[in-house]
Amino acid sequence: MTRCATWRFSTARAGEEYSPPLLLASASAYSRFIDFARMRAIADEVRERVPSLLRVLLSVYFMVDMAHIAGLVAAGVHPSPVPHAHVVTTTTHKTLRGPRGGLILCQRDLARQIDRAVFPGTQAGALQHQGLRIVSGGTDTPPRSTLLRGVLSST
């Protein structure tokens, strides 16, 4: 059995055994692609086992922290977790080469809850949005994409 298959099996087994409220995927120095679709399927399987009357209170969410792979995702050389995860977080200063900041991407039905948890109080400082606008255009340029493809080929 390959490492990746073992990882998938152990994640599915842990989901069955513990029924966690949050399934989190993240990577720091992981040289393989994460199967976001399978992780979402595991979260959905766990959610289906929760009795229907309790699903409002005991929802199972799939969250991805893609801070270390955000540049690869933005350049199109790594699969995106956005279509699969309920919530995706990332930083702008690591692989996106921007100013220190962060992003929370979520499904529309969770936006209000997340906004209430974050604002006011923990949102970005003044004028940080200018740097974020600049960084959003630099990850898909040909030189940057070539660099990131080289990163993948060296792993």
Buried (B, 14 or more C-beta within 10 A) or exposed (E): EEEEEEBBEEBBEBBEEEBBBEBBBBBEEEEEEBBBEBBBBBBEBBBEEBEEEEEEEEBBBBBBBBBBBBBBBBBEBBBBBBEBBBBBBBBBBBBBEBBEBBBBBBEEEBEEEBEEEEEEEEEBEEEBEEBBEEBBEBBEEEEBBEEBBEBEEEE
